């Protein structure tokens, strides 16, 4: 699977996740947003880069940062 296919799948998942989270009560949205932000910080750690395609890693990080911002705006 090439990088473009993977990024397309990630984008589709972003849309689904945001739609599902918007349906939650405000308190639950905040909890999910906070938890996801913690996961973003973990993904930013340098160990994720070891032995992986750097372009794919950076694209993944960009997607999760974008999703984190979207989730924060929902809560």
PDB file of N, CA, C and O in Angstrom:
ATOM      1  N   UNK A   1       0.856  -1.165   0.000  1.00  0.00           N
ATOM      2  CA  UNK A   1       0.000   0.000   0.000  1.00  0.00           C
ATOM      3  C   UNK A   1       0.906   1.233   0.000  1.00  0.00           C
ATOM      4  O   UNK A   1       1.844   1.328   0.791  1.00  0.00           O
ATOM      5  N   UNK A   2       0.614   2.158  -0.885  1.00  0.00           N
ATOM      6  CA  UNK A   2       1.455   3.351  -0.967  1.00  0.00           C
ATOM      7  C   UNK A   2       0.985   4.425   0.007  1.00  0.00           C
ATOM      8  O   UNK A   2      -0.078   4.316   0.619  1.00  0.00           O
ATOM      9  N   UNK A   3       1.809   5.467   0.131  1.00  0.00           N
ATOM     10  CA  UNK A   3       1.526   6.531   1.101  1.00  0.00           C
ATOM     11  C   UNK A   3       0.205   7.228   0.803  1.00  0.00           C
ATOM     12  O   UNK A   3      -0.532   7.568   1.728  1.00  0.00           O
ATOM     13  N   UNK A   4      -0.102   7.444  -0.450  1.00  0.00           N
ATOM     14  CA  UNK A   4      -1.337   8.143  -0.812  1.00  0.00           C
ATOM     15  C   UNK A   4      -2.567   7.345  -0.371  1.00  0.00           C
ATOM     16  O   UNK A   4      -3.541   7.923   0.110  1.00  0.00           O
ATOM     17  N   UNK A   5      -2.524   6.043  -0.532  1.00  0.00           N
ATOM     18  CA  UNK A   5      -3.645   5.198  -0.091  1.00  0.00           C
ATOM     19  C   UNK A   5      -3.823   5.257   1.415  1.00  0.00           C
ATOM     20  O   UNK A   5      -4.943   5.372   1.914  1.00  0.00           O
ATOM     21  N   UNK A   6      -2.720   5.178   2.131  1.00  0.00           N
ATOM     22  CA  UNK A   6      -2.782   5.223   3.592  1.00  0.00           C
ATOM     23  C   UNK A   6      -3.338   6.566   4.056  1.00  0.00           C
ATOM     24  O   UNK A   6      -4.173   6.615   4.958  1.00  0.00           O
ATOM     25  N   UNK A   7      -2.883   7.644   3.450  1.00  0.00           N
ATOM     26  CA  UNK A   7      -3.361   8.967   3.844  1.00  0.00           C
ATOM     27  C   UNK A   7      -4.844   9.144   3.526  1.00  0.00           C
ATOM     28  O   UNK A   7      -5.557   9.820   4.267  1.00  0.00           O
ATOM     29  N   UNK A   8      -5.311   8.550   2.443  1.00  0.00           N
ATOM     30  CA  UNK A   8      -6.736   8.586   2.124  1.00  0.00           C
ATOM     31  C   UNK A   8      -7.557   7.865   3.176  1.00  0.00           C
ATOM     32  O   UNK A   8      -8.628   8.330   3.565  1.00  0.00           O
ATOM     33  N   UNK A   9      -7.054   6.733   3.635  1.00  0.00           N
ATOM     34  CA  UNK A   9      -7.741   5.970   4.682  1.00  0.00           C
ATOM     35  C   UNK A   9      -7.767   6.776   5.974  1.00  0.00           C
ATOM     36  O   UNK A   9      -8.794   6.837   6.650  1.00  0.00           O
ATOM     37  N   UNK A  10      -6.645   7.392   6.315  1.00  0.00           N
ATOM     38  CA  UNK A  10      -6.578   8.197   7.538  1.00  0.00           C
ATOM     39  C   UNK A  10      -7.556   9.363   7.458  1.00  0.00           C
ATOM     40  O   UNK A  10      -8.225   9.673   8.444  1.00  0.00           O
ATOM     41  N   UNK A  11      -7.648  10.006   6.311  1.00  0.00           N
ATOM     42  CA  UNK A  11      -8.573  11.133   6.155  1.00  0.00           C
ATOM     43  C   UNK A  11     -10.022  10.674   6.337  1.00  0.00           C
ATOM     44  O   UNK A  11     -10.812  11.361   6.985  1.00  0.00           O
ATOM     45  N   UNK A  12     -10.366   9.535   5.777  1.00  0.00           N
ATOM     46  CA  UNK A  12     -11.725   9.003   5.939  1.00  0.00           C
ATOM     47  C   UNK A  12     -12.007   8.701   7.409  1.00  0.00           C
ATOM     48  O   UNK A  12     -13.115   8.939   7.891  1.00  0.00           O
ATOM     49  N   UNK A  13     -11.017   8.183   8.116  1.00  0.00           N
ATOM     50  CA  UNK A  13     -11.187   7.908   9.536  1.00  0.00           C
ATOM     51  C   UNK A  13     -11.369   9.203  10.321  1.00  0.00           C
ATOM     52  O   UNK A  13     -12.158   9.250  11.265  1.00  0.00           O
ATOM     53  N   UNK A  14     -10.647  10.248   9.940  1.00  0.00           N
ATOM     54  CA  UNK A  14     -10.808  11.548  10.597  1.00  0.00           C
ATOM     55  C   UNK A  14     -12.254  12.017  10.511  1.00  0.00           C
ATOM     56  O   UNK A  14     -12.844  12.430  11.510  1.00  0.00           O
ATOM     57  N   UNK A  15     -12.814  11.949   9.319  1.00  0.00           N
ATOM     58  CA  UNK A  15     -14.192  12.402   9.125  1.00  0.00           C
ATOM     59  C   UNK A  15     -15.176  11.589   9.962  1.00  0.00           C
ATOM     60  O   UNK A  15     -16.103  12.143  10.552  1.00  0.00           O
ATOM     61  N   UNK A  16     -14.972  10.293  10.009  1.00  0.00           N
ATOM     62  CA  UNK A  16     -15.841   9.428  10.800  1.00  0.00           C
ATOM     63  C   UNK A  16     -15.720   9.748  12.291  1.00  0.00           C
ATOM     64  O   UNK A  16     -16.729   9.876  12.984  1.00  0.00           O
ATOM     65  N   UNK A  17     -14.505   9.873  12.774  1.00  0.00           N
ATOM     66  CA  UNK A  17     -14.290  10.146  14.191  1.00  0.00           C
ATOM     67  C   UNK A  17     -14.925  11.474  14.595  1.00  0.00           C
ATOM     68  O   UNK A  17     -15.594  11.555  15.626  1.00  0.00           O
ATOM     69  N   UNK A  18     -14.720  12.507  13.794  1.00  0.00           N
ATOM     70  CA  UNK A  18     -15.292  13.816  14.118  1.00  0.00           C
ATOM     71  C   UNK A  18     -16.814  13.738  14.133  1.00  0.00           C
ATOM     72  O   UNK A  18     -17.447  14.316  15.016  1.00  0.00           O
ATOM     73  N   UNK A  19     -17.407  13.041  13.182  1.00  0.00           N
ATOM     74  CA  UNK A  19     -18.865  12.895  13.157  1.00  0.00           C
ATOM     75  C   UNK A  19     -19.379  12.182  14.402  1.00  0.00           C
ATOM     76  O   UNK A  19     -20.383  12.590  14.985  1.00  0.00           O
ATOM     77  N   UNK A  20     -18.698  11.129  14.805  1.00  0.00           N
ATOM     78  CA  UNK A  20     -19.123  10.383  15.990  1.00  0.00           C
ATOM     79  C   UNK A  20     -18.971  11.221  17.258  1.00  0.00           C
ATOM     80  O   UNK A  20     -19.832  11.188  18.137  1.00  0.00           O
ATOM     81  N   UNK A  21     -17.893  11.957  17.345  1.00  0.00           N
ATOM     82  CA  UNK A  21     -17.651  12.749  18.553  1.00  0.00           C
ATOM     83  C   UNK A  21     -18.619  13.921  18.650  1.00  0.00           C
ATOM     84  O   UNK A  21     -19.017  14.297  19.753  1.00  0.00           O
ATOM     85  N   UNK A  22     -19.000  14.497  17.537  1.00  0.00           N
ATOM     86  CA  UNK A  22     -19.982  15.590  17.575  1.00  0.00           C
ATOM     87  C   UNK A  22     -21.318  15.134  18.138  1.00  0.00           C
ATOM     88  O   UNK A  22     -22.083  15.950  18.651  1.00  0.00           O
ATOM     89  N   UNK A  23     -21.608  13.852  18.048  1.00  0.00           N
ATOM     90  CA  UNK A  23     -22.877  13.319  18.556  1.00  0.00           C
ATOM     91  C   UNK A  23     -22.848  13.094  20.066  1.00  0.00           C
ATOM     92  O   UNK A  23     -23.892  12.826  20.662  1.00  0.00           O
ATOM     93  N   UNK A  24     -21.680  13.197  20.695  1.00  0.00           N
ATOM     94  CA  UNK A  24     -21.559  12.976  22.137  1.00  0.00           C
ATOM     95  C   UNK A  24     -21.968  14.215  22.932  1.00  0.00           C
ATOM     96  O   UNK A  24     -21.956  15.329  22.408  1.00  0.00           O
ATOM     97  N   UNK A  25     -22.326  14.015  24.189  1.00  0.00           N
ATOM     98  CA  UNK A  25     -22.581  15.165  25.065  1.00  0.00           C
ATOM     99  C   UNK A  25     -21.294  15.982  25.262  1.00  0.00           C
ATOM    100  O   UNK A  25     -20.197  15.435  25.145  1.00  0.00           O
ATOM    101  N   UNK A  26     -21.415  17.282  25.557  1.00  0.00           N
ATOM    102  CA  UNK A  26     -20.231  18.151  25.662  1.00  0.00           C
ATOM    103  C   UNK A  26     -19.147  17.648  26.617  1.00  0.00           C
ATOM    104  O   UNK A  26     -17.963  17.743  26.292  1.00  0.00           O
ATOM    105  N   UNK A  27     -19.512  17.126  27.765  1.00  0.00           N
ATOM    106  CA  UNK A  27     -18.513  16.630  28.715  1.00  0.00           C
ATOM    107  C   UNK A  27     -17.715  15.471  28.162  1.00  0.00           C
ATOM    108  O   UNK A  27     -16.503  15.384  28.360  1.00  0.00           O
ATOM    109  N   UNK A  28     -18.401  14.581  27.468  1.00  0.00           N
ATOM    110  CA  UNK A  28     -17.726  13.434  26.858  1.00  0.00           C
ATOM    111  C   UNK A  28     -16.829  13.874  25.705  1.00  0.00           C
ATOM    112  O   UNK A  28     -15.748  13.321  25.505  1.00  0.00           O
ATOM    113  N   UNK A  29     -17.284  14.871  24.952  1.00  0.00           N
ATOM    114  CA  UNK A  29     -16.438  15.395  23.863  1.00  0.00           C
ATOM    115  C   UNK A  29     -15.125  15.933  24.428  1.00  0.00           C
ATOM    116  O   UNK A  29     -14.060  15.700  23.855  1.00  0.00           O
ATOM    117  N   UNK A  30     -15.198  16.646  25.542  1.00  0.00           N
ATOM    118  CA  UNK A  30     -13.994  17.211  26.165  1.00  0.00           C
ATOM    119  C   UNK A  30     -13.049  16.099  26.616  1.00  0.00           C
ATOM    120  O   UNK A  30     -11.838  16.194  26.415  1.00  0.00           O
ATOM    121  N   UNK A  31     -13.601  15.040  27.229  1.00  0.00           N
ATOM    122  CA  UNK A  31     -12.773  13.913  27.673  1.00  0.00           C
ATOM    123  C   UNK A  31     -12.056  13.257  26.493  1.00  0.00           C
ATOM    124  O   UNK A  31     -10.863  12.964  26.565  1.00  0.00           O
ATOM    125  N   UNK A  32     -12.790  13.034  25.417  1.00  0.00           N
ATOM    126  CA  UNK A  32     -12.197  12.408  24.231  1.00  0.00           C
ATOM    127  C   UNK A  32     -11.109  13.314  23.644  1.00  0.00           C
ATOM    128  O   UNK A  32     -10.035  12.843  23.270  1.00  0.00           O
ATOM    129  N   UNK A  33     -11.393  14.598  23.571  1.00  0.00           N
ATOM    130  CA  UNK A  33     -10.423  15.549  23.037  1.00  0.00           C
ATOM    131  C   UNK A  33      -9.147  15.557  23.874  1.00  0.00           C
ATOM    132  O   UNK A  33      -8.046  15.553  23.324  1.00  0.00           O
ATOM    133  N   UNK A  34      -9.285  15.569  25.186  1.00  0.00           N
ATOM    134  CA  UNK A  34      -8.118  15.565  26.070  1.00  0.00           C
ATOM    135  C   UNK A  34      -7.310  14.283  25.932  1.00  0.00           C
ATOM    136  O   UNK A  34      -6.080  14.312  25.896  1.00  0.00           O
ATOM    137  N   UNK A  35      -8.011  13.161  25.857  1.00  0.00           N
ATOM    138  CA  UNK A  35      -7.327  11.876  25.699  1.00  0.00           C
ATOM    139  C   UNK A  35      -6.593  11.817  24.365  1.00  0.00           C
ATOM    140  O   UNK A  35      -5.458  11.347  24.291  1.00  0.00           O
ATOM    141  N   UNK A  36      -7.244  12.294  23.324  1.00  0.00           N
ATOM    142  CA  UNK A  36      -6.607  12.264  22.012  1.00  0.00           C
ATOM    143  C   UNK A  36      -5.374  13.162  22.000  1.00  0.00           C
ATOM    144  O   UNK A  36      -4.371  12.814  21.376  1.00  0.00           O
ATOM    145  N   UNK A  37      -5.425  14.312  22.677  1.00  0.00           N
ATOM    146  CA  UNK A  37      -4.272  15.197  22.739  1.00  0.00           C
ATOM    147  C   UNK A  37      -3.089  14.484  23.395  1.00  0.00           C
ATOM    148  O   UNK A  37      -1.947  14.661  22.973  1.00  0.00           O
ATOM    149  N   UNK A  38      -3.355  13.691  24.410  1.00  0.00           N
ATOM    150  CA  UNK A  38      -2.299  12.895  25.029  1.00  0.00           C
ATOM    151  C   UNK A  38      -1.695  11.903  24.059  1.00  0.00           C
ATOM    152  O   UNK A  38      -0.484  11.678  24.061  1.00  0.00           O
ATOM    153  N   UNK A  39      -2.545  11.304  23.224  1.00  0.00           N
ATOM    154  CA  UNK A  39      -2.050  10.364  22.219  1.00  0.00           C
ATOM    155  C   UNK A  39      -1.215  11.071  21.145  1.00  0.00           C
ATOM    156  O   UNK A  39      -0.236  10.518  20.643  1.00  0.00           O
ATOM    157  N   UNK A  40      -1.611  12.294  20.802  1.00  0.00           N
ATOM    158  CA  UNK A  40      -0.837  13.079  19.833  1.00  0.00           C
ATOM    159  C   UNK A  40       0.558  13.339  20.383  1.00  0.00           C
ATOM    160  O   UNK A  40       1.551  13.194  19.670  1.00  0.00           O
ATOM    161  N   UNK A  41       0.628  13.720  21.645  1.00  0.00           N
ATOM    162  CA  UNK A  41       1.925  13.978  22.255  1.00  0.00           C
ATOM    163  C   UNK A  41       2.786  12.722  22.270  1.00  0.00           C
ATOM    164  O   UNK A  41       3.997  12.806  22.069  1.00  0.00           O
ATOM    165  N   UNK A  42       2.193  11.577  22.501  1.00  0.00           N
ATOM    166  CA  UNK A  42       2.928  10.316  22.461  1.00  0.00           C
ATOM    167  C   UNK A  42       3.438  10.034  21.046  1.00  0.00           C
ATOM    168  O   UNK A  42       4.574   9.594  20.870  1.00  0.00           O
ATOM    169  N   UNK A  43       2.606  10.285  20.047  1.00  0.00           N
ATOM    170  CA  UNK A  43       2.996  10.039  18.658  1.00  0.00           C
ATOM    171  C   UNK A  43       4.108  10.978  18.199  1.00  0.00           C
ATOM    172  O   UNK A  43       4.859  10.651  17.280  1.00  0.00           O
ATOM    173  N   UNK A  44       4.216  12.141  18.837  1.00  0.00           N
ATOM    174  CA  UNK A  44       5.263  13.100  18.494  1.00  0.00           C
ATOM    175  C   UNK A  44       6.631  12.662  19.015  1.00  0.00           C
ATOM    176  O   UNK A  44       7.652  13.219  18.613  1.00  0.00           O
ATOM    177  N   UNK A  45       6.658  11.673  19.903  1.00  0.00           N
ATOM    178  CA  UNK A  45       7.918  11.221  20.488  1.00  0.00           C
ATOM    179  C   UNK A  45       8.853  10.692  19.405  1.00  0.00           C
ATOM    180  O   UNK A  45       8.397  10.123  18.413  1.00  0.00           O
ATOM    181  N   UNK A  46      10.137  10.873  19.587  1.00  0.00           N
ATOM    182  CA  UNK A  46      11.112  10.482  18.556  1.00  0.00           C
ATOM    183  C   UNK A  46      11.143   8.988  18.244  1.00  0.00           C
ATOM    184  O   UNK A  46      11.561   8.608  17.150  1.00  0.00           O
ATOM    185  N   UNK A  47      10.716   8.134  19.164  1.00  0.00           N
ATOM    186  CA  UNK A  47      10.799   6.691  18.912  1.00  0.00           C
ATOM    187  C   UNK A  47       9.948   6.252  17.731  1.00  0.00           C
ATOM    188  O   UNK A  47      10.209   5.193  17.160  1.00  0.00           O
ATOM    189  N   UNK A  48       8.942   7.025  17.345  1.00  0.00           N
ATOM    190  CA  UNK A  48       8.070   6.645  16.238  1.00  0.00           C
ATOM    191  C   UNK A  48       8.824   6.664  14.913  1.00  0.00           C
ATOM    192  O   UNK A  48       8.447   5.956  13.979  1.00  0.00           O
ATOM    193  N   UNK A  49       9.867   7.451  14.821  1.00  0.00           N
ATOM    194  CA  UNK A  49      10.604   7.607  13.568  1.00  0.00           C
ATOM    195  C   UNK A  49      11.563   6.460  13.283  1.00  0.00           C
ATOM    196  O   UNK A  49      11.958   6.260  12.135  1.00  0.00           O
ATOM    197  N   UNK A  50      11.934   5.722  14.285  1.00  0.00           N
ATOM    198  CA  UNK A  50      12.938   4.673  14.112  1.00  0.00           C
ATOM    199  C   UNK A  50      12.468   3.590  13.149  1.00  0.00           C
ATOM    200  O   UNK A  50      11.481   2.899  13.399  1.00  0.00           O
ATOM    201  N   UNK A  51      13.199   3.457  12.042  1.00  0.00           N
ATOM    202  CA  UNK A  51      12.930   2.389  11.097  1.00  0.00           C
ATOM    203  C   UNK A  51      11.703   2.558  10.231  1.00  0.00           C
ATOM    204  O   UNK A  51      11.291   1.603   9.573  1.00  0.00           O
ATOM    205  N   UNK A  52      11.107   3.726  10.205  1.00  0.00           N
ATOM    206  CA  UNK A  52       9.916   3.953   9.402  1.00  0.00           C
ATOM    207  C   UNK A  52      10.205   4.970   8.311  1.00  0.00           C
ATOM    208  O   UNK A  52      11.150   5.753   8.407  1.00  0.00           O
ATOM    209  N   UNK A  53       9.391   4.948   7.288  1.00  0.00           N
ATOM    210  CA  UNK A  53       9.478   5.916   6.209  1.00  0.00           C
ATOM    211  C   UNK A  53       9.220   7.312   6.787  1.00  0.00           C
ATOM    212  O   UNK A  53       8.141   7.574   7.318  1.00  0.00           O
ATOM    213  N   UNK A  54      10.201   8.200   6.685  1.00  0.00           N
ATOM    214  CA  UNK A  54      10.102   9.526   7.296  1.00  0.00           C
ATOM    215  C   UNK A  54       8.946  10.337   6.719  1.00  0.00           C
ATOM    216  O   UNK A  54       8.253  11.036   7.458  1.00  0.00           O
ATOM    217  N   UNK A  55       8.734  10.251   5.414  1.00  0.00           N
ATOM    218  CA  UNK A  55       7.632  10.995   4.790  1.00  0.00           C
ATOM    219  C   UNK A  55       6.285  10.524   5.330  1.00  0.00           C
ATOM    220  O   UNK A  55       5.409  11.340   5.617  1.00  0.00           O
ATOM    221  N   UNK A  56       6.124   9.229   5.467  1.00  0.00           N
ATOM    222  CA  UNK A  56       4.881   8.663   5.989  1.00  0.00           C
ATOM    223  C   UNK A  56       4.685   9.056   7.449  1.00  0.00           C
ATOM    224  O   UNK A  56       3.571   9.376   7.866  1.00  0.00           O
ATOM    225  N   UNK A  57       5.760   9.034   8.219  1.00  0.00           N
ATOM    226  CA  UNK A  57       5.687   9.408   9.627  1.00  0.00           C
ATOM    227  C   UNK A  57       5.257  10.857   9.787  1.00  0.00           C
ATOM    228  O   UNK A  57       4.395  11.160  10.611  1.00  0.00           O
ATOM    229  N   UNK A  58       5.847  11.749   9.011  1.00  0.00           N
ATOM    230  CA  UNK A  58       5.486  13.163   9.095  1.00  0.00           C
ATOM    231  C   UNK A  58       4.053  13.400   8.635  1.00  0.00           C
ATOM    232  O   UNK A  58       3.349  14.231   9.209  1.00  0.00           O
ATOM    233  N   UNK A  59       3.618  12.687   7.616  1.00  0.00           N
ATOM    234  CA  UNK A  59       2.241  12.825   7.144  1.00  0.00           C
ATOM    235  C   UNK A  59       1.269  12.348   8.220  1.00  0.00           C
ATOM    236  O   UNK A  59       0.233  12.974   8.447  1.00  0.00           O
ATOM    237  N   UNK A  60       1.601  11.249   8.875  1.00  0.00           N
ATOM    238  CA  UNK A  60       0.755  10.741   9.957  1.00  0.00           C
ATOM    239  C   UNK A  60       0.669  11.754  11.091  1.00  0.00           C
ATOM    240  O   UNK A  60      -0.416  12.018  11.609  1.00  0.00           O
ATOM    241  N   UNK A  61       1.791  12.313  11.471  1.00  0.00           N
ATOM    242  CA  UNK A  61       1.804  13.313  12.541  1.00  0.00           C
ATOM    243  C   UNK A  61       0.970  14.535  12.163  1.00  0.00           C
ATOM    244  O   UNK A  61       0.248  15.080  12.998  1.00  0.00           O
ATOM    245  N   UNK A  62       1.070  14.959  10.919  1.00  0.00           N
ATOM    246  CA  UNK A  62       0.273  16.113  10.474  1.00  0.00           C
ATOM    247  C   UNK A  62      -1.217  15.800  10.566  1.00  0.00           C
ATOM    248  O   UNK A  62      -2.006  16.649  10.980  1.00  0.00           O
ATOM    249  N   UNK A  63      -1.599  14.601  10.186  1.00  0.00           N
ATOM    250  CA  UNK A  63      -3.011  14.218  10.256  1.00  0.00           C
ATOM    251  C   UNK A  63      -3.511  14.167  11.695  1.00  0.00           C
ATOM    252  O   UNK A  63      -4.619  14.623  11.979  1.00  0.00           O
ATOM    253  N   UNK A  64      -2.713  13.622  12.600  1.00  0.00           N
ATOM    254  CA  UNK A  64      -3.204  13.543  13.969  1.00  0.00           C
ATOM    255  C   UNK A  64      -3.231  14.920  14.632  1.00  0.00           C
ATOM    256  O   UNK A  64      -4.079  15.172  15.488  1.00  0.00           O
ATOM    257  N   UNK A  65      -2.321  15.810  14.251  1.00  0.00           N
ATOM    258  CA  UNK A  65      -2.389  17.183  14.770  1.00  0.00           C
ATOM    259  C   UNK A  65      -3.675  17.853  14.294  1.00  0.00           C
ATOM    260  O   UNK A  65      -4.363  18.518  15.069  1.00  0.00           O
ATOM    261  N   UNK A  66      -3.990  17.671  13.010  1.00  0.00           N
ATOM    262  CA  UNK A  66      -5.217  18.259  12.446  1.00  0.00           C
ATOM    263  C   UNK A  66      -6.446  17.701  13.153  1.00  0.00           C
ATOM    264  O   UNK A  66      -7.360  18.449  13.499  1.00  0.00           O
ATOM    265  N   UNK A  67      -6.466  16.401  13.364  1.00  0.00           N
ATOM    266  CA  UNK A  67      -7.608  15.784  14.039  1.00  0.00           C
ATOM    267  C   UNK A  67      -7.718  16.282  15.477  1.00  0.00           C
ATOM    268  O   UNK A  67      -8.819  16.502  15.980  1.00  0.00           O
ATOM    269  N   UNK A  68      -6.586  16.457  16.129  1.00  0.00           N
ATOM    270  CA  UNK A  68      -6.608  16.980  17.491  1.00  0.00           C
ATOM    271  C   UNK A  68      -7.235  18.373  17.530  1.00  0.00           C
ATOM    272  O   UNK A  68      -8.015  18.674  18.433  1.00  0.00           O
ATOM    273  N   UNK A  69      -6.905  19.210  16.574  1.00  0.00           N
ATOM    274  CA  UNK A  69      -7.481  20.561  16.504  1.00  0.00           C
ATOM    275  C   UNK A  69      -8.985  20.477  16.247  1.00  0.00           C
ATOM    276  O   UNK A  69      -9.764  21.205  16.861  1.00  0.00           O
ATOM    277  N   UNK A  70      -9.391  19.589  15.339  1.00  0.00           N
ATOM    278  CA  UNK A  70     -10.820  19.419  15.063  1.00  0.00           C
ATOM    279  C   UNK A  70     -11.577  18.952  16.304  1.00  0.00           C
ATOM    280  O   UNK A  70     -12.669  19.440  16.595  1.00  0.00           O
ATOM    281  N   UNK A  71     -10.995  18.016  17.024  1.00  0.00           N
ATOM    282  CA  UNK A  71     -11.648  17.503  18.227  1.00  0.00           C
ATOM    283  C   UNK A  71     -11.745  18.584  19.290  1.00  0.00           C
ATOM    284  O   UNK A  71     -12.757  18.688  19.983  1.00  0.00           O
ATOM    285  N   UNK A  72     -10.702  19.385  19.422  1.00  0.00           N
ATOM    286  CA  UNK A  72     -10.732  20.460  20.412  1.00  0.00           C
ATOM    287  C   UNK A  72     -11.826  21.476  20.053  1.00  0.00           C
ATOM    288  O   UNK A  72     -12.483  22.021  20.940  1.00  0.00           O
ATOM    289  N   UNK A  73     -12.016  21.726  18.772  1.00  0.00           N
ATOM    290  CA  UNK A  73     -13.042  22.680  18.368  1.00  0.00           C
ATOM    291  C   UNK A  73     -14.449  22.111  18.589  1.00  0.00           C
ATOM    292  O   UNK A  73     -15.398  22.878  18.759  1.00  0.00           O
ATOM    293  N   UNK A  74     -14.596  20.805  18.590  1.00  0.00           N
ATOM    294  CA  UNK A  74     -15.895  20.176  18.855  1.00  0.00           C
ATOM    295  C   UNK A  74     -16.264  20.226  20.332  1.00  0.00           C
ATOM    296  O   UNK A  74     -17.443  20.201  20.687  1.00  0.00           O
ATOM    297  N   UNK A  75     -15.272  20.296  21.170  1.00  0.00           N
ATOM    298  CA  UNK A  75     -15.546  20.271  22.609  1.00  0.00           C
ATOM    299  C   UNK A  75     -15.563  21.672  23.126  1.00  0.00           C
ATOM    300  O   UNK A  75     -15.776  21.888  24.319  1.00  0.00           O
TER     301      UNK A  75
END
